[in-house]
Amino acid sequence: MLLKEEKEKLVKGFRLAEKDTGSPEVQVALLSRRIEQLTDHLKTHSKDLHSRHGLLKMVAQRRRLLKYMRSISSNRYKKIISELKIREI
């Protein structure tokens, strides 16, 4: 679970405009952070299948968002990939 301060920091770092909270960049950044947290959780609790299912859903959602970003602007796509250190899709 993301803390309010951590979420605000991520949104401020990736937003495109002052009141932007829903752009693909922000969504990918938030999903990436949640994926990291859940991956750490699953390293400890390897038999937690419900969390694993949620992790797979988040990874698929992030993949779809990145695919959309790649189709609309390759510059924005490459920037977010490099900042978050994500493999290309």
LONUPA-673632 format. One line per 4 residues: number of its first residue (from 0); for each residue x, y, z of N, C-alpha, C, O. Coordinates in steps of 0.1 Angstrom, whole numbers. Atoms other than C-alpha are relative to their C-alpha. Layout:
NUM> X/Y/Z/X/Y/Z/X/Y/Z/X/Y/Z ~ ...
% end
This chain:
0> 8/-12/0/0/0/0/9/12/0/18/13/8 ~ -8/-12/1/14/34/-10/-5/10/11/-17/12/13 ~ 3/-11/-9/16/61/17/-4/12/-8/0/14/-19 ~ 5/-12/7/-1/94/9/12/9/-4/12/14/-16
4> -11/-9/3/32/113/10/8/-6/-12/13/1/-21 ~ -7/7/11/49/87/-13/-7/1/-13/-1/4/-24 ~ 8/-1/12/20/88/-38/1/14/-5/2/16/-17 ~ -1/-14/5/21/126/-39/13/3/-6/14/11/-16
8> -13/-2/6/58/126/-45/1/-6/-14/7/0/-23 ~ 0/6/13/54/102/-74/-8/8/-10/-4/10/-22 ~ 8/-8/9/26/122/-89/7/13/-4/7/17/-16 ~ -7/-12/3/46/154/-86/12/-2/-10/15/6/-18
12> -12/2/8/76/138/-103/-4/-4/-14/5/-2/-23 ~ 3/5/13/57/124/-133/-12/7/-7/-15/4/-18 ~ 11/-7/6/28/148/-139/4/9/-12/15/14/-12 ~ -3/-9/11/25/168/-171/-5/14/2/1/23/-4
16> 5/-13/-3/5/197/-157/-2/1/15/0/-9/22 ~ 1/-2/-15/-2/212/-123/-10/-9/7/-7/-15/17 ~ 11/8/-6/-34/193/-116/-1/-14/-6/-11/-21/-5 ~ 0/13/7/-25/161/-136/2/-11/10/13/-12/17
20> -1/12/-8/-31/129/-117/-3/-13/-7/-1/-24/-2 ~ 4/12/7/-43/106/-144/7/-3/-13/2/-12/-20 ~ -7/2/13/-19/108/-173/7/-14/1/9/-19/12 ~ -7/13/0/-3/75/-184/13/0/8/16/-10/14
24> -12/0/-7/30/86/-170/-2/-2/15/5/-10/22 ~ 3/1/-14/16/90/-135/-5/-14/4/-1/-20/14 ~ 6/13/-3/-4/58/-137/11/-11/0/11/-20/8 ~ -11/10/1/27/38/-148/9/1/12/14/-9/17
28> -9/-2/-12/48/53/-120/-6/-6/12/1/-13/20 ~ 7/6/-12/22/44/-94/-1/-15/0/2/-22/10 ~ 1/15/2/17/9/-108/14/-6/3/15/-17/9 ~ -13/5/-1/55/4/-109/4/-1/15/10/-11/19
32> -3/0/-15/59/13/-72/-8/-11/7/-2/-18/15 ~ 8/11/-6/30/-10/-62/5/-14/-4/5/-23/4 ~ -5/13/5/45/-38/-83/13/-3/8/15/-15/12 ~ -12/2/-8/79/-33/-65/-4/-5/14/3/-14/19
36> 4/4/-14/62/-35/-31/-6/-14/1/-2/-22/10 ~ 6/14/0/42/-66/-40/10/-11/-3/9/-22/2 ~ -10/10/3/72/-83/-54/8/-3/12/12/-15/15 ~ -7/2/-13/90/-78/-21/-8/-8/9/-3/-17/16
40> 9/8/-8/60/-92/-3/0/-14/-4/1/-23/5 ~ 0/14/4/60/-123/-24/13/-7/1/13/-19/2 ~ -12/6/-3/96/-129/-18/0/-7/14/6/-17/16 ~ 2/5/-13/87/-134/18/-11/-10/1/-9/-21/8
44> 12/9/-1/53/-150/14/-3/-6/-14/-12/-2/-21 ~ 0/6/13/58/-172/-16/-13/-8/-3/-16/-10/-15 ~ 12/8/3/25/-191/-12/-13/9/0/-24/3/0 ~ 11/-9/0/3/-160/-12/-5/1/-15/-1/10/-22
48> 4/0/14/-15/-168/-45/-10/11/-3/-10/16/-15 ~ 9/-12/2/-41/-140/-41/8/12/-4/4/20/-13 ~ -9/-11/3/-14/-114/-40/7/-2/-14/9/8/-21 ~ -7/3/12/4/-131/-69/-10/3/-12/-5/9/-22
52> 10/-3/11/-28/-128/-90/-2/15/-2/-2/20/-13 ~ 1/-15/0/-31/-91/-81/12/6/-7/11/15/-15 ~ -12/-5/6/5/-86/-91/0/-2/-15/4/7/-23 ~ 0/2/14/0/-102/-125/-10/9/-7/-8/14/-18
56> 10/-9/6/-31/-80/-131/7/14/-1/5/21/-11 ~ -7/-13/0/-10/-49/-122/10/1/-11/12/11/-18 ~ -10/0/11/18/-59/-146/-6/1/-13/-1/8/-22 ~ 7/0/13/-7/-65/-174/-5/14/-2/-5/19/-14
60> 6/-13/2/-23/-31/-168/12/10/-3/10/18/-12 ~ -12/-8/3/12/-14/-168/4/-2/-14/8/7/-21 ~ -4/3/13/20/-32/-200/-9/7/-10/-5/12/-21 ~ 10/-7/9/-12/-19/-217/2/15/0/2/21/-11
64> -2/-14/-1/-5/16/-205/13/4/-8/13/14/-16 ~ -13/-3/8/31/15/-219/-2/-2/-15/4/5/-23 ~ 3/2/14/18/1/-252/-7/12/-6/-4/16/-17 ~ 7/-12/4/-6/30/-254/10/12/-2/9/19/-11
68> -10/-11/0/22/55/-246/9/-1/-12/12/9/-19 ~ -9/2/12/44/39/-273/-7/4/-13/0/9/-22 ~ 7/-2/13/17/43/-299/-3/15/-1/-4/20/-13 ~ 3/-14/2/10/80/-291/12/9/0/13/19/-7
72> -12/-8/0/45/93/-284/12/-8/5/13/-12/16 ~ -11/8/-4/77/74/-285/10/7/9/17/1/17 ~ -9/-8/-9/96/102/-267/-4/-2/14/4/-4/23 ~ 6/1/-13/73/101/-237/2/-15/5/6/-17/17
76> -2/15/-4/75/62/-237/15/-2/4/17/-8/14 ~ -14/2/-3/113/62/-238/4/7/13/13/2/20 ~ -3/-7/-12/115/88/-211/-5/-7/13/3/-9/22 ~ 5/7/-11/93/69/-187/7/-13/3/9/-17/14
80> -8/13/-1/111/36/-194/13/2/6/18/-5/15 ~ -14/-3/-6/145/52/-186/-1/4/14/8/1/22 ~ 1/-5/-13/133/70/-155/-3/-11/10/2/-11/21 ~ 5/11/-9/116/39/-140/9/-12/-1/7/-22/7
84> -8/11/3/142/15/-153/-8/-13/-2/-6/-23/5 ~ 9/11/4/116/-8/-169/5/-5/-13/10/2/-21 ~ -3/6/13/123/-32/-197/-10/4/-10/-21/7/-7 ~ 10/-3/10/108/-23/-230/-9/-11/-4/-5/-23/-2
88> 10/10/4/77/-41/-242/1/-3/-14/-6/-11/-19
% end
